[in-house]
Amino acid sequence: MLYFFQQVLNGLHSGALYALLAFGYVLTNGILHRTNLAYGALFAFCGQTMILTAAFGYQVLWLTLLAAVALGIVSAFLYAALVSHVLSRSVFEPLADRSPNAIVVTTLGILLLLSEASRIAADTHDLWLPPMLAQPIIFAQDATFRATLTLIQLIDCAVALAAIALAAWAFARSSFGRRWRAVSDDPRAAAMCGIDVRGVFRHAVLFSGFCAALAGVMAGLYYGNVSFGSGLVYGLKILFVTAVGGYLSPPRAALGAAAFGMAESLWAGYFPVEWRDAWMYLFLVATLVLIGAGRDTGKIA
């Protein structure tokens, strides 16, 4: 039971990262209704930017480790704002009324661009942050085994939970949330009612980028490295997870992503880890087949 409890604790951390990414992804996809392959690349790009900037601040500017990491975090959010601005104005808005394949191909190109930019900036080397806040916190133990989480894992979970809870509350109560739902349901009708559709969309893309940046920073601080090639993997996982959770409700998508992270952790604890992704993708596809038709029928009704 302690081993099972340890896998549940591990699933809390990975589920928190997936939930934050899924919440941000739905903010854009709920309005765009197009597949955005660049979202996972933005997550990896922000994490890599944080690490590269922290290394530059520590080695070149002679900052303390804490100051260098803080500089890296600020840089990650600034780059997230810049990339989100370019995506919303130069990619999504011009292609929103085109074929869905246009968005898919364009965002795939942006994924490759961000991945290559990270690789070139790092000179094809993986830079690693030193372990930070790695003190284990014991939740349960017996004579032979301890169920623990590190301090950085607890902080990541707390930050992700607070960010999602605050965003979900604001999404449900704020005027932006009401305008977002109106634009998601029918952008033309929303425009006829006086809603600035472009403004809502640009703010949604910006908030989505901040969610990706926060997740990238959290992953970089915990793992010590975010590979420039991991954007596609995370992007596909979030794409499938949010498809199961639903594209019309960010909180529900976040809940589904957290459940996926928990299931992934339990698989890694009890079954061959090399088959984890294949079986998890198969599970997601099966879930889509079983629940997708009923959900679409309910929406049409």
Steps between C-alpha positions, in 0.01 A plus 500: 500500500787739566636434153157570352479819707840605364376460142193709586725773639711490183182525295400817683805682368477384139125552508548858618723576201257339254203679657667841467590432137151372419334805657711734287454296184121513523506879542625528142344192345157574640484811281720395210351149462821400323786271602794701634816290481718793613368496857724218622796665327426825688505305827840347419633828359413693817655233721816498291509881496483507878790256528718676238440842652571371850826345377596828330422701811695265724807447279532834319325758718626337822159508661411281791313181412172637634535825305600313183195273526275801562644666189432182304138487619441862396656429159278195451183701558620785278570257215162336558332840463698573183429164337132520597477848349652380172282188491173683559557789260708340224384139496167428668301807395592486128440123483200469732250482212715282277520125480589329831803349324645850459523548878638149551776543240590851618518407867707194409746736332504721810565191713806420288611864512481522880668161544784595267539842662539332840744245358716766333496724810617205712757399235337153494602446862270422790556748780394391848404699804634373832250316722295755689267449796553125472443427868258203531177553692383172657125430477502140624763238586565162648817312581601449134330768287419871510242678286641845429483807281775756469444860603518620139228248404274630776562860393427411136173331597398792721582759231317306229195444722489866605541621141226269365263578788549875461464482121190279525340740751580799281382310192164429665444843656676757283373682194786347301370152579151592382638657181726198441203262523297720266777511241558127535131425438448738207755771416275672246210526741740624769628770264143607423444541875792743524774265621851568374567153361860573404575646842358195676697269274828687553457497876418128491817423303704714740361327810554165329864591438545593867363158602753332269780719638408423861490126426835524319659683794361246747627208292842661458540564873398145590670295228795738462466487122229529234623350176448704185352189340234437764253754365343261248452225759332728752299669228354170378420387853317822581318484166366152576430569867299815432311320225377258767433767761329735256605814317220719633584501871856577622434373857360170371795461263738564792323235708526246220869580453565451873332159482718414200815594694390279787433206266836550332678491836320182607591331171866592545493352850351163411562431130793530254574870464609465135139410412347780705441758227368245251242362742401844629440623144295185433297569813436858390390392152266239649354762735443737210319229305277410796403847623558725200181417310272554798667828592469634144136396486430680822666813369294499180182453698 
